[in-house]
Each structure stands twice: as C-alpha cells, then as structure tokens.
Amino acid sequence: MAKVLRCKDVGMDCDFVVRGETEEEILEQTAQHAEAVHDMREIPEEVLAKVRAAIHDE
Ligand SMILES: [Zn+2]
C-alpha cells in the first residue's frame, strides 16, 4: 500500500502530493519539494512533526 502526503495537509496553500512506499521516501521527496517550491532549505522540527502526522495510507 502506498503512503501519501498532501502539502495542503501541512498547512501550505499548495496542491503538491507526495507518494511513496515508506515514510522515509516521502520525507525525502517532501524535503526536496519544500526546498524547491517553498524555499525551505531545512524543514523546521514543528513542520516535520506535522508532515509525519499528515502521512497516511492511500
Ligand atoms: Zn508544497
């Protein structure tokens, strides 16, 4: 089963959706997306916590 994260669920006004097999895969793609699109070179701990909470099975 794939896991999915919607950028919107983290509080961003953004339609980006990340899909991956594992939480690690999603976190990696999320970090790349956050840097490229949201100009976040590093994801703050509180955002990371929101990201983890927002990841769910598709
Ligand atoms: Zn986004």
N, CA, C, O and the ligand as a Tripos MOL2 file, in Angstrom:
@<TRIPOS>MOLECULE
protein
  233   231    59     0     0
PROTEIN
NO_CHARGES

@<TRIPOS>ATOM
      1 N           0.8490   -1.1970    0.0000 N.3       1 MET1
      2 CA          0.0000    0.0000    0.0000 C.3       1 MET1
      3 C           0.8860    1.2500    0.0000 C.2       1 MET1
      4 O           1.8580    1.3400    0.7500 O.2       1 MET1
      5 N           0.5350    2.1870   -0.8400 N.am      2 ALA2
      6 CA          1.3240    3.4130   -0.9260 C.3       2 ALA2
      7 C           0.9280    4.3790    0.1860 C.2       2 ALA2
      8 O          -0.2140    4.4010    0.6440 O.2       2 ALA2
      9 N           1.8920    5.1600    0.5970 N.am      3 LYS3
     10 CA          1.6090    6.2210    1.5590 C.3       3 LYS3
     11 C           1.5480    7.5420    0.8010 C.2       3 LYS3
     12 O           2.2050    7.7110   -0.2260 O.2       3 LYS3
     13 N           0.7730    8.4510    1.3040 N.am      4 VAL4
     14 CA          0.5860    9.7030    0.5960 C.3       4 VAL4
     15 C           0.6050   10.8730    1.5760 C.2       4 VAL4
     16 O           0.1610   10.7630    2.7190 O.2       4 VAL4
     17 N           1.1320   11.9930    1.0920 N.am      5 LEU5
     18 CA          1.1440   13.2220    1.8880 C.3       5 LEU5
     19 C           0.7130   14.3700    0.9870 C.2       5 LEU5
     20 O           1.2560   14.5530   -0.1020 O.2       5 LEU5
     21 N          -0.2470   15.1260    1.4380 N.am      6 ARG6
     22 CA         -0.6540   16.3200    0.6910 C.3       6 ARG6
     23 C          -0.0580   17.5420    1.3690 C.2       6 ARG6
     24 O          -0.2080   17.7480    2.5730 O.2       6 ARG6
     25 N           0.6080   18.3290    0.5790 N.am      7 CYS7
     26 CA          1.2380   19.5410    1.1040 C.3       7 CYS7
     27 C           0.1840   20.3890    1.8260 C.2       7 CYS7
     28 O           0.4640   21.0110    2.8510 O.2       7 CYS7
     29 N          -0.9920   20.3990    1.2890 N.am      8 LYS8
     30 CA         -2.1200   21.1440    1.8630 C.3       8 LYS8
     31 C          -2.3860   20.7420    3.3210 C.2       8 LYS8
     32 O          -2.7330   21.5790    4.1550 O.2       8 LYS8
     33 N          -2.2170   19.4410    3.6100 N.am      9 ASP9
     34 CA         -2.4810   18.9330    4.9620 C.3       9 ASP9
     35 C          -1.4750   19.4500    5.9840 C.2       9 ASP9
     36 O          -1.6990   19.3600    7.1910 O.2       9 ASP9
     37 N          -0.3750   19.9890    5.4920 N.am     10 VAL10
     38 CA          0.6380   20.5290    6.3980 C.3      10 VAL10
     39 C           0.4030   22.0250    6.6070 C.2      10 VAL10
     40 O           1.1170   22.6810    7.3650 O.2      10 VAL10
     41 N          -0.6180   22.5530    5.9140 N.am     11 GLY11
     42 CA         -0.9690   23.9490    6.1100 C.3      11 GLY11
     43 C          -0.5030   24.8640    4.9910 C.2      11 GLY11
     44 O          -0.6200   26.0860    5.0790 O.2      11 GLY11
     45 N           0.0390   24.2390    3.9130 N.am     12 MET12
     46 CA          0.5100   25.0310    2.7850 C.3      12 MET12
     47 C          -0.6180   25.2280    1.7730 C.2      12 MET12
     48 O          -1.4860   24.3690    1.6160 O.2      12 MET12
     49 N          -0.5890   26.3590    1.0990 N.am     13 ASP13
     50 CA         -1.5380   26.6210    0.0210 C.3      13 ASP13
     51 C          -0.9140   26.0700   -1.2580 C.2      13 ASP13
     52 O          -0.3910   26.8090   -2.0930 O.2      13 ASP13
     53 N          -0.9880   24.7430   -1.3820 N.am     14 CYS14
     54 CA         -0.2050   24.0600   -2.4080 C.3      14 CYS14
     55 C          -0.8760   22.7210   -2.7160 C.2      14 CYS14
     56 O          -1.3330   22.0200   -1.8130 O.2      14 CYS14
     57 N          -0.9280   22.3730   -4.0160 N.am     15 ASP15
     58 CA         -1.6210   21.1430   -4.4070 C.3      15 ASP15
     59 C          -0.6860   19.9490   -4.5790 C.2      15 ASP15
     60 O          -1.0850   18.9010   -5.0860 O.2      15 ASP15
     61 N           0.5650   20.1210   -4.1500 N.am     16 PHE16
     62 CA          1.5360   19.0440   -4.3310 C.3      16 PHE16
     63 C           1.1680   17.8150   -3.4910 C.2      16 PHE16
     64 O           0.7870   17.9270   -2.3260 O.2      16 PHE16
     65 N           1.2940   16.6480   -4.1150 N.am     17 VAL17
     66 CA          1.0150   15.3940   -3.4250 C.3      17 VAL17
     67 C           2.2450   14.5050   -3.5500 C.2      17 VAL17
     68 O           2.7630   14.3150   -4.6500 O.2      17 VAL17
     69 N           2.7110   13.9670   -2.4450 N.am     18 VAL18
     70 CA          3.8540   13.0600   -2.4420 C.3      18 VAL18
     71 C           3.3540   11.6500   -2.2090 C.2      18 VAL18
     72 O           2.5560   11.4010   -1.3060 O.2      18 VAL18
     73 N           3.8310   10.7280   -3.0330 N.am     19 ARG19
     74 CA          3.5060    9.3210   -2.8160 C.3      19 ARG19
     75 C           4.7930    8.5310   -2.6660 C.2      19 ARG19
     76 O           5.7850    8.7980   -3.3460 O.2      19 ARG19
     77 N           4.7650    7.5510   -1.7630 N.am     20 GLY20
     78 CA          5.9380    6.7170   -1.5740 C.3      20 GLY20
     79 C           5.5640    5.4280   -0.8750 C.2      20 GLY20
     80 O           4.4570    5.2710   -0.3610 O.2      20 GLY20
     81 N           6.5210    4.5060   -0.8690 N.am     21 GLU21
     82 CA          6.2800    3.2170   -0.2210 C.3      21 GLU21
     83 C           6.5300    3.2960    1.2800 C.2      21 GLU21
     84 O           5.9230    2.5700    2.0680 O.2      21 GLU21
     85 N           7.4460    4.2010    1.6590 N.am     22 THR22
     86 CA          7.8060    4.3040    3.0760 C.3      22 THR22
     87 C           7.7810    5.7620    3.5160 C.2      22 THR22
     88 O           7.7830    6.6810    2.6970 O.2      22 THR22
     89 N           7.7570    5.9480    4.8340 N.am     23 GLU23
     90 CA          7.7800    7.3020    5.3780 C.3      23 GLU23
     91 C           9.0830    8.0110    4.9820 C.2      23 GLU23
     92 O           9.0810    9.2090    4.6970 O.2      23 GLU23
     93 N          10.1850    7.2660    4.9660 N.am     24 GLU24
     94 CA         11.4760    7.8440    4.6070 C.3      24 GLU24
     95 C          11.4420    8.4050    3.1930 C.2      24 GLU24
     96 O          11.9410    9.5000    2.9290 O.2      24 GLU24
     97 N          10.8380    7.6270    2.2830 N.am     25 GLU25
     98 CA         10.7460    8.0450    0.8900 C.3      25 GLU25
     99 C           9.9520    9.3500    0.7780 C.2      25 GLU25
    100 O          10.3240   10.2600    0.0370 O.2      25 GLU25
    101 N           8.8780    9.4150    1.5130 N.am     26 ILE26
    102 CA          8.0390   10.6090    1.4800 C.3      26 ILE26
    103 C           8.7640   11.8020    2.0790 C.2      26 ILE26
    104 O           8.7020   12.9080    1.5410 O.2      26 ILE26
    105 N           9.4450   11.5810    3.1870 N.am     27 LEU27
    106 CA         10.1590   12.6790    3.8350 C.3      27 LEU27
    107 C          11.2500   13.2240    2.9240 C.2      27 LEU27
    108 O          11.5070   14.4280    2.9000 O.2      27 LEU27
    109 N          11.8960   12.3210    2.1680 N.am     28 GLU28
    110 CA         12.9510   12.7400    1.2560 C.3      28 GLU28
    111 C          12.3790   13.6160    0.1330 C.2      28 GLU28
    112 O          12.9140   14.6790   -0.1810 O.2      28 GLU28
    113 N          11.2830   13.1410   -0.4570 N.am     29 GLN29
    114 CA         10.6500   13.9120   -1.5310 C.3      29 GLN29
    115 C          10.0790   15.2190   -1.0050 C.2      29 GLN29
    116 O          10.1120   16.2410   -1.6910 O.2      29 GLN29
    117 N           9.5570   15.1810    0.2060 N.am     30 THR30
    118 CA          8.9920   16.3810    0.8060 C.3      30 THR30
    119 C          10.0770   17.4290    1.0280 C.2      30 THR30
    120 O           9.8650   18.6190    0.7990 O.2      30 THR30
    121 N          11.2440   16.9650    1.4770 N.am     31 ALA31
    122 CA         12.3560   17.8870    1.7120 C.3      31 ALA31
    123 C          12.7700   18.5530    0.4070 C.2      31 ALA31
    124 O          13.0370   19.7540    0.3820 O.2      31 ALA31
    125 N          12.8250   17.7790   -0.6830 N.am     32 GLN32
    126 CA         13.1870   18.3430   -1.9870 C.3      32 GLN32
    127 C          12.1400   19.3400   -2.4550 C.2      32 GLN32
    128 O          12.4690   20.4130   -2.9600 O.2      32 GLN32
    129 N          10.8890   18.9790   -2.2820 N.am     33 HIS33
    130 CA          9.7940   19.8520   -2.6920 C.3      33 HIS33
    131 C           9.7870   21.1400   -1.8630 C.2      33 HIS33
    132 O           9.5980   22.2310   -2.4010 O.2      33 HIS33
    133 N           9.9930   21.0060   -0.5700 N.am     34 ALA34
    134 CA          9.9770   22.1610    0.3190 C.3      34 ALA34
    135 C          11.0830   23.1460   -0.0570 C.2      34 ALA34
    136 O          10.8910   24.3610   -0.0130 O.2      34 ALA34
    137 N          12.2330   22.6070   -0.4250 N.am     35 GLU35
    138 CA         13.3380   23.4830   -0.7950 C.3      35 GLU35
    139 C          13.0830   24.1450   -2.1480 C.2      35 GLU35
    140 O          13.3090   25.3440   -2.3160 O.2      35 GLU35
    141 N          12.6080   23.3470   -3.1170 N.am     36 ALA36
    142 CA         12.4190   23.8560   -4.4710 C.3      36 ALA36
    143 C          11.2510   24.8300   -4.5660 C.2      36 ALA36
    144 O          11.3450   25.8440   -5.2580 O.2      36 ALA36
    145 N          10.1590   24.5350   -3.8820 N.am     37 VAL37
    146 CA          8.9330   25.3080   -4.0720 C.3      37 VAL37
    147 C           8.6650   26.2850   -2.9280 C.2      37 VAL37
    148 O           8.1820   27.3950   -3.1560 O.2      37 VAL37
    149 N           8.9780   25.8740   -1.7050 N.am     38 HIS38
    150 CA          8.6430   26.7210   -0.5580 C.3      38 HIS38
    151 C           9.8590   27.4230    0.0270 C.2      38 HIS38
    152 O           9.7810   28.0680    1.0720 O.2      38 HIS38
    153 N          10.9990   27.2840   -0.6750 N.am     39 ASP39
    154 CA         12.2120   27.9670   -0.2690 C.3      39 ASP39
    155 C          12.6010   27.6480    1.1760 C.2      39 ASP39
    156 O          13.0760   28.5090    1.9170 O.2      39 ASP39
    157 N          12.3840   26.3870    1.5530 N.am     40 MET40
    158 CA         12.7140   25.9110    2.8930 C.3      40 MET40
    159 C          13.9300   25.0070    2.7680 C.2      40 MET40
    160 O          13.8140   23.8500    2.3640 O.2      40 MET40
    161 N          15.0790   25.5310    3.1100 N.am     41 ARG41
    162 CA         16.2940   24.7370    2.9520 C.3      41 ARG41
    163 C          16.3230   23.5900    3.9490 C.2      41 ARG41
    164 O          16.8080   22.4950    3.6640 O.2      41 ARG41
    165 N          15.7920   23.8770    5.1100 N.am     42 GLU42
    166 CA         15.6630   22.8160    6.1000 C.3      42 GLU42
    167 C          14.2570   22.8780    6.6670 C.2      42 GLU42
    168 O          13.7100   23.9590    6.8890 O.2      42 GLU42
    169 N          13.6860   21.7280    6.8960 N.am     43 ILE43
    170 CA         12.3360   21.7100    7.4380 C.3      43 ILE43
    171 C          12.4160   21.8240    8.9550 C.2      43 ILE43
    172 O          13.0450   20.9900    9.6050 O.2      43 ILE43
    173 N          11.7810   22.8550    9.5260 N.am     44 PRO44
    174 CA         11.7980   23.0040   10.9950 C.3      44 PRO44
    175 C          11.1370   21.8040   11.6720 C.2      44 PRO44
    176 O          10.2660   21.1480   11.1000 O.2      44 PRO44
    177 N          11.5690   21.5370   12.8940 N.am     45 GLU45
    178 CA         11.0830   20.3630   13.6310 C.3      45 GLU45
    179 C           9.5640   20.3370   13.7490 C.2      45 GLU45
    180 O           8.9560   19.2720   13.6470 O.2      45 GLU45
    181 N           8.9390   21.5040   13.9650 N.am     46 GLU46
    182 CA          7.4830   21.5150   14.1400 C.3      46 GLU46
    183 C           6.7580   21.2090   12.8300 C.2      46 GLU46
    184 O           5.6740   20.6260   12.8310 O.2      46 GLU46
    185 N           7.3700   21.6120   11.7120 N.am     47 VAL47
    186 CA          6.7590   21.2890   10.4180 C.3      47 VAL47
    187 C           6.9280   19.7930   10.1350 C.2      47 VAL47
    188 O           6.0280   19.1330    9.6160 O.2      47 VAL47
    189 N           8.0980   19.2850   10.4890 N.am     48 LEU48
    190 CA          8.3730   17.8690   10.3080 C.3      48 LEU48
    191 C           7.3690   17.0140   11.0820 C.2      48 LEU48
    192 O           6.9230   15.9730   10.5990 O.2      48 LEU48
    193 N           7.0250   17.4610   12.2720 N.am     49 ALA49
    194 CA          6.0410   16.7480   13.0840 C.3      49 ALA49
    195 C           4.6840   16.7600   12.3860 C.2      49 ALA49
    196 O           3.9720   15.7560   12.3930 O.2      49 ALA49
    197 N           4.3240   17.8980   11.7790 N.am     50 LYS50
    198 CA          3.0660   17.9990   11.0440 C.3      50 LYS50
    199 C           3.0890   17.0860    9.8370 C.2      50 LYS50
    200 O           2.0950   16.4300    9.5230 O.2      50 LYS50
    201 N           4.2410   17.0440    9.1510 N.am     51 VAL51
    202 CA          4.3810   16.1950    7.9690 C.3      51 VAL51
    203 C           4.1720   14.7320    8.3610 C.2      51 VAL51
    204 O           3.4210   14.0070    7.7100 O.2      51 VAL51
    205 N           4.8510   14.3070    9.4430 N.am     52 ARG52
    206 CA          4.7120   12.9150    9.8890 C.3      52 ARG52
    207 C           3.2630   12.5930   10.2310 C.2      52 ARG52
    208 O           2.7670   11.5130    9.9120 O.2      52 ARG52
    209 N           2.5880   13.5380   10.8830 N.am     53 ALA53
    210 CA          1.1940   13.3150   11.2810 C.3      53 ALA53
    211 C           0.2790   13.2690   10.0770 C.2      53 ALA53
    212 O          -0.7660   12.6200   10.1150 O.2      53 ALA53
    213 N           0.6640   13.9580    8.9960 N.am     54 ALA54
    214 CA         -0.2010   14.0670    7.8250 C.3      54 ALA54
    215 C          -0.0340   12.9010    6.8510 C.2      54 ALA54
    216 O          -0.8810   12.6960    5.9810 O.2      54 ALA54
    217 N           1.0430   12.1410    6.9900 N.am     55 ILE55
    218 CA          1.2600   10.9940    6.1040 C.3      55 ILE55
    219 C           0.2400    9.9110    6.4250 C.2      55 ILE55
    220 O           0.0770    9.5200    7.5800 O.2      55 ILE55
    221 N          -0.4430    9.4310    5.3910 N.am     56 HIS56
    222 CA         -1.3780    8.3500    5.6470 C.3      56 HIS56
    223 C          -1.3960    7.3580    4.4880 C.2      56 HIS56
    224 O          -0.9090    7.6560    3.3980 O.2      56 HIS56
    225 N          -1.9570    6.1840    4.7290 N.am     57 ASP57
    226 CA         -2.0590    5.1640    3.6860 C.3      57 ASP57
    227 C          -3.0910    5.5910    2.6600 C.2      57 ASP57
    228 O          -4.1540    6.1190    2.9880 O.2      57 ASP57
    229 N          -2.7360    5.3420    1.3960 N.am     58 GLU58
    230 CA         -3.6340    5.7640    0.3420 C.3      58 GLU58
    231 C          -4.8130    4.8040    0.2370 C.2      58 GLU58
    232 O          -5.6910    4.9940   -0.6050 O.2      58 GLU58
    233 ZN          4.0440   22.3760   -1.4250 Zn       59 ZN59
@<TRIPOS>BOND
     1     1     2 1
     2     2     3 1
     3     3     4 2
     4     3     5 am
     5     5     6 1
     6     6     7 1
     7     7     8 2
     8     7     9 am
     9     9    10 1
    10    10    11 1
    11    11    12 2
    12    11    13 am
    13    13    14 1
    14    14    15 1
    15    15    16 2
    16    15    17 am
    17    17    18 1
    18    18    19 1
    19    19    20 2
    20    19    21 am
    21    21    22 1
    22    22    23 1
    23    23    24 2
    24    23    25 am
    25    25    26 1
    26    26    27 1
    27    27    28 2
    28    27    29 am
    29    29    30 1
    30    30    31 1
    31    31    32 2
    32    31    33 am
    33    33    34 1
    34    34    35 1
    35    35    36 2
    36    35    37 am
    37    37    38 1
    38    38    39 1
    39    39    40 2
    40    39    41 am
    41    41    42 1
    42    42    43 1
    43    43    44 2
    44    43    45 am
    45    45    46 1
    46    46    47 1
    47    47    48 2
    48    47    49 am
    49    49    50 1
    50    50    51 1
    51    51    52 2
    52    51    53 am
    53    53    54 1
    54    54    55 1
    55    55    56 2
    56    55    57 am
    57    57    58 1
    58    58    59 1
    59    59    60 2
    60    59    61 am
    61    61    62 1
    62    62    63 1
    63    63    64 2
    64    63    65 am
    65    65    66 1
    66    66    67 1
    67    67    68 2
    68    67    69 am
    69    69    70 1
    70    70    71 1
    71    71    72 2
    72    71    73 am
    73    73    74 1
    74    74    75 1
    75    75    76 2
    76    75    77 am
    77    77    78 1
    78    78    79 1
    79    79    80 2
    80    79    81 am
    81    81    82 1
    82    82    83 1
    83    83    84 2
    84    83    85 am
    85    85    86 1
    86    86    87 1
    87    87    88 2
    88    87    89 am
    89    89    90 1
    90    90    91 1
    91    91    92 2
    92    91    93 am
    93    93    94 1
    94    94    95 1
    95    95    96 2
    96    95    97 am
    97    97    98 1
    98    98    99 1
    99    99   100 2
   100    99   101 am
   101   101   102 1
   102   102   103 1
   103   103   104 2
   104   103   105 am
   105   105   106 1
   106   106   107 1
   107   107   108 2
   108   107   109 am
   109   109   110 1
   110   110   111 1
   111   111   112 2
   112   111   113 am
   113   113   114 1
   114   114   115 1
   115   115   116 2
   116   115   117 am
   117   117   118 1
   118   118   119 1
   119   119   120 2
   120   119   121 am
   121   121   122 1
   122   122   123 1
   123   123   124 2
   124   123   125 am
   125   125   126 1
   126   126   127 1
   127   127   128 2
   128   127   129 am
   129   129   130 1
   130   130   131 1
   131   131   132 2
   132   131   133 am
   133   133   134 1
   134   134   135 1
   135   135   136 2
   136   135   137 am
   137   137   138 1
   138   138   139 1
   139   139   140 2
   140   139   141 am
   141   141   142 1
   142   142   143 1
   143   143   144 2
   144   143   145 am
   145   145   146 1
   146   146   147 1
   147   147   148 2
   148   147   149 am
   149   149   150 1
   150   150   151 1
   151   151   152 2
   152   151   153 am
   153   153   154 1
   154   154   155 1
   155   155   156 2
   156   155   157 am
   157   157   158 1
   158   158   159 1
   159   159   160 2
   160   159   161 am
   161   161   162 1
   162   162   163 1
   163   163   164 2
   164   163   165 am
   165   165   166 1
   166   166   167 1
   167   167   168 2
   168   167   169 am
   169   169   170 1
   170   170   171 1
   171   171   172 2
   172   171   173 am
   173   173   174 1
   174   174   175 1
   175   175   176 2
   176   175   177 am
   177   177   178 1
   178   178   179 1
   179   179   180 2
   180   179   181 am
   181   181   182 1
   182   182   183 1
   183   183   184 2
   184   183   185 am
   185   185   186 1
   186   186   187 1
   187   187   188 2
   188   187   189 am
   189   189   190 1
   190   190   191 1
   191   191   192 2
   192   191   193 am
   193   193   194 1
   194   194   195 1
   195   195   196 2
   196   195   197 am
   197   197   198 1
   198   198   199 1
   199   199   200 2
   200   199   201 am
   201   201   202 1
   202   202   203 1
   203   203   204 2
   204   203   205 am
   205   205   206 1
   206   206   207 1
   207   207   208 2
   208   207   209 am
   209   209   210 1
   210   210   211 1
   211   211   212 2
   212   211   213 am
   213   213   214 1
   214   214   215 1
   215   215   216 2
   216   215   217 am
   217   217   218 1
   218   218   219 1
   219   219   220 2
   220   219   221 am
   221   221   222 1
   222   222   223 1
   223   223   224 2
   224   223   225 am
   225   225   226 1
   226   226   227 1
   227   227   228 2
   228   227   229 am
   229   229   230 1
   230   230   231 1
   231   231   232 2
@<TRIPOS>SUBSTRUCTURE
     1 MET1         2 RESIDUE 1 A MET
     2 ALA2         6 RESIDUE 1 A ALA
     3 LYS3        10 RESIDUE 1 A LYS
     4 VAL4        14 RESIDUE 1 A VAL
     5 LEU5        18 RESIDUE 1 A LEU
     6 ARG6        22 RESIDUE 1 A ARG
     7 CYS7        26 RESIDUE 1 A CYS
     8 LYS8        30 RESIDUE 1 A LYS
     9 ASP9        34 RESIDUE 1 A ASP
    10 VAL10       38 RESIDUE 1 A VAL
    11 GLY11       42 RESIDUE 1 A GLY
    12 MET12       46 RESIDUE 1 A MET
    13 ASP13       50 RESIDUE 1 A ASP
    14 CYS14       54 RESIDUE 1 A CYS
    15 ASP15       58 RESIDUE 1 A ASP
    16 PHE16       62 RESIDUE 1 A PHE
    17 VAL17       66 RESIDUE 1 A VAL
    18 VAL18       70 RESIDUE 1 A VAL
    19 ARG19       74 RESIDUE 1 A ARG
    20 GLY20       78 RESIDUE 1 A GLY
    21 GLU21       82 RESIDUE 1 A GLU
    22 THR22       86 RESIDUE 1 A THR
    23 GLU23       90 RESIDUE 1 A GLU
    24 GLU24       94 RESIDUE 1 A GLU
    25 GLU25       98 RESIDUE 1 A GLU
    26 ILE26      102 RESIDUE 1 A ILE
    27 LEU27      106 RESIDUE 1 A LEU
    28 GLU28      110 RESIDUE 1 A GLU
    29 GLN29      114 RESIDUE 1 A GLN
    30 THR30      118 RESIDUE 1 A THR
    31 ALA31      122 RESIDUE 1 A ALA
    32 GLN32      126 RESIDUE 1 A GLN
    33 HIS33      130 RESIDUE 1 A HIS
    34 ALA34      134 RESIDUE 1 A ALA
    35 GLU35      138 RESIDUE 1 A GLU
    36 ALA36      142 RESIDUE 1 A ALA
    37 VAL37      146 RESIDUE 1 A VAL
    38 HIS38      150 RESIDUE 1 A HIS
    39 ASP39      154 RESIDUE 1 A ASP
    40 MET40      158 RESIDUE 1 A MET
    41 ARG41      162 RESIDUE 1 A ARG
    42 GLU42      166 RESIDUE 1 A GLU
    43 ILE43      170 RESIDUE 1 A ILE
    44 PRO44      174 RESIDUE 1 A PRO
    45 GLU45      178 RESIDUE 1 A GLU
    46 GLU46      182 RESIDUE 1 A GLU
    47 VAL47      186 RESIDUE 1 A VAL
    48 LEU48      190 RESIDUE 1 A LEU
    49 ALA49      194 RESIDUE 1 A ALA
    50 LYS50      198 RESIDUE 1 A LYS
    51 VAL51      202 RESIDUE 1 A VAL
    52 ARG52      206 RESIDUE 1 A ARG
    53 ALA53      210 RESIDUE 1 A ALA
    54 ALA54      214 RESIDUE 1 A ALA
    55 ILE55      218 RESIDUE 1 A ILE
    56 HIS56      222 RESIDUE 1 A HIS
    57 ASP57      226 RESIDUE 1 A ASP
    58 GLU58      230 RESIDUE 1 A GLU
    59 ZN59       233 GROUP 0 **** ****
